[in-house]
Amino acid sequence: MDFLNLKGKTIVVLGLANRKSVAWHVAQTLEEAGAKVVYVVRSQSRKDSLENLLAEKEVYVCDVEFEDQIERLREQIAGSHQQINGLVHSIAFADYEGGKKPFHETGKKQFLRTVDISCFSFIAIANAMKDLLAEDASVVTLSISTTKMASENYGFMAPVKAALDSSLVFLTKSFSHFSKVRFNAVAPGLLKTSASAGIPGYVDSYLFAEKIIPRGQAVQTQEAANAVCFLLSPRSSGIAAQSIVIDAGMAINYFDEAIVSKVMTD
């Protein structure tokens, strides 16, 4: 039985960096379900580095920081596809130039560039692709499990992700005037990806998460990818403008007796 009903559907996946990427896990799961995946990477050098991984696949280059590249991407995809059934925005970037700083010392240029790439690009891509999206298409972005925890090492990225979460609501509403396109986010806990490894202090936070999560294992990248694919499928047709948290129960267990005891005795 084809539970996801994605066979023959065309899905555009933006944000592939390497085999550890959420985007890669999503794309592989989609292909296993019979979908046609259109890959989008940030640069020509990235495309070249993935040549073996993406051999014989449809791959385009688009740095979402530049509007002309987004428009070019739209034209390229339109040249090969009359319609796309889904879109995955797995793009996040934080300008941590100068190293870790208190939040109140965040630079304006740093913050606005991060908003541009990590949040506004989602809106820009949706707008550029609106005429290509099927009437009932599904658009999914990647957020984080909570934007209300002041995790110092994550810095100003959480407020940017909060803006991304809010964008789901407004995109769903504005698109509803001419379509039934759904916008949702998958919001995983800490993942072991190449991008996350570059965040100062992330590894320690990841190891701490494994202690807090009831099952004793952090969220796996494939678990986040599975949720993305579900949201892309018609099986999730009643879900719109939502951020689906994938944290393996971490949020319920901060006061685990063993953890509290260890902290109090150290």
N, C-alpha and C positions, 0 to 999 in steps of 0.2 A: 504493500500500500504506500502510495506517495503522500505521506501525511502533510508535508509542507506545500505541496502543489506549486513548486517552483520550476518544474521541468519546462524547458523551453523559454523561460523568462530571461530578460536581459537586465543585468544588474551592474551598475557602475560603482566601482570600489576605489575610493581615493585614500591615499595615505600609506601605501605599502612601502616599507623600508627594508625589511629582511624577513627571514623565517620566523622570527620571534614576534613580529607585528600582529596586532589584533586583526589588521586588514588581511594578512596572509591567511590566518586561521578562518576568517569569514569567507574569503574567496574559495578556499579549498572545500569548505563545507557546502558552499553554494554549488560548486562544480559537482560534488558528490550527489547533490540533489537534482542534477540535470540542468542547472541554470547556465546561461552564457554570461561569463564575467568579463567586463571591460575594465582593465587595470589602468590606474592613473598614478604616476609617481611624480616626485617634486622636480627632478632635474634630469638632464641627459646623462650626467655622470651616474646618477642613481640607476637609471635605466640600463646603462652599460654594465654596472656592477651586478645587476639582476638578470643578465642576459641568459645564463644557464637555467635559472629558476623559472623564467617566464618565456622560455623558448616556444615559439609557435603560438603564443597568446597575443591577444590584442592589447597593446600597451600605448598609452599616450603620456606626454609630459606636460605638467602644469604646476607652476609655482603660484599658489593662490594669493600670494602677496601682490600680484600684478594683475590688474583688471584685464589687460589685453590678452594675457595668457588664458584667463578664464573664458573669454569670448572665443579665442582660438580653439579651446577644448570643445566648446559647444559646437562649433562649426565642424570640427573633425568627427565628433561622434554622430552628428546629424548626417554626415556624409556616408556613414555606414549603417545607421540604424534609424528607422522611421519613428521608433518609439522605444522608451526604456521603462521598465516596470519597477525599478527600485534604484536607490542611490545610497551609498554608505560614505559618510564623512568621518574618516578616522584620522583626523589631523589635529595636532596640538603642538604648540611651540611657546616656550617662555624664554624671554631674553634675560638671562641671569648674569649679564655682563657686570663685572665688578664683584661677583661672589655673593654669598648670602648676606642679607641686610635685614634690619627690622622693617616690618611692613610699612611703617610711616615714612621710611626713607626711599620707598620705591620711586624710581625716576619716571617722569611723564612719558618720555620717549619709549622707555622699556615697556611700560604698562600699555600704551596705545598700540605699539607694535604687536604685543601679545594678544590684545583684543582683536586686532585686524586679522591675524593669522588663525587664531584658535576659535574665534566666535563669528566675526563678520564674514569670514570666508564661507561659512555654512549658509548664511543668508544670500550671499552673492552667487554661490553655486546653484542654490535652489532657484533663484530668479533667472539665471542664465539658462537653466535646463527646463524651465516651466512648460515650454511648448513641446518638449520631447517626452515629458513624463506622461505615462498613461493616466487616464482619469482617476483610477483607483490605486495609483502607485504608492509605494511606501518609502519614506526617506528617514534614515537613521543616522544619528551622530553618536560619538562616544563622549560621555561625561565622566563624573567621578561620584563615588557613593554618597558623599556628603560635602556640601559647600559651607556648612555651618560649624565646622570644627577648625579651630585656628592652628592648623599644623604648620609650625614655623618653617620647616624645610620646604614646604610647598609654596610658601610665600604668596605672591599676588595671583597665582594661577587659579586658586579657588574662586575668588570674585569673578574672574573671567569665565570660569565654568558656570557660575551662577547666572551670568548673562546669557550663556549658551542655553541653559535650561529654560530661561524665560522666553528665549526666541522661539522655542517649540510652540508655545501657546499662540504667539502672534503669527507665525508662519501658517499654522493650522487654520487659524481664523481667516487670514487674508486669502489663502488658497481656496478656502471653502466657497468663495464667491464665483469660482469658475471650475472647480473640480472637487474630487473626493480624496485628494492626496493627503496622506497621514504623515505627520512628523513626530518622531519619538527619539528617545535617547536610551542607550544602555549605560548604566552608571556602575562600573565595577569597583571593587575595593582594590587594594594594591596588587599590581600584576608584575610579573618578572619579564619585562621587555627591555630592549636596548635603550629606548628613549627614557624610560623611568630610571634606569641605572645611572643616568647622567644628572639626576636631581640630587643635590647635596643631602646626605643623611638618609637617602631613600632605602638603602639596603637594611639599615638598622630598623627602620619603620616596618619594612616587609617582614623581617624576622620577628618583630614584636607582634605583628598581625597574626602570624602563625600560632603564637602563644595564646592570643585572645580568642581567635575563632574556635567555636565549640568542637569542631571536628579535628582541630590540630593541624590543619593544612590551609594554606592561603588559597585564594581564588585562582583558578587556572585560566590561562588565556583562552583556551578552548571553551570554557564555560561562558565567558563573555561573548565569544563568537557565536555560540549556539543561540544565545538570547537575541543577538542581532539578526540572525537568520530567521528566527521565529517572527520577529517584528516585521521582517521583509515579506513574510508569507501571508496569504489570504486568511490563514488560521488566526491571525491577530487582528482581524478587521475591526474589532470593537475597541481597539486600543489606539488612542490618539492624544497627542500633546502631553505625553507622560515620560518620566525618567524611571526606568526599571532598574532598581538597585540589585546588584549581584555581589553580595559581600559574604556569603556563606554564614550569615548570622553574627558577624562581628559586632554589629551595632547593639546587640542585646547583651553583650558579655564583657563589658568594660570592667565590671566589678566582680570578676571571677575570683573566687575565694583564694585560690592558689596564687594568683597574680598579686592580689592585695596583700596577702600574707608576706610574700617575698619582698615587696616594696617596703612594707612596714618594718621588716627585720633587717634590711640592708643598712 
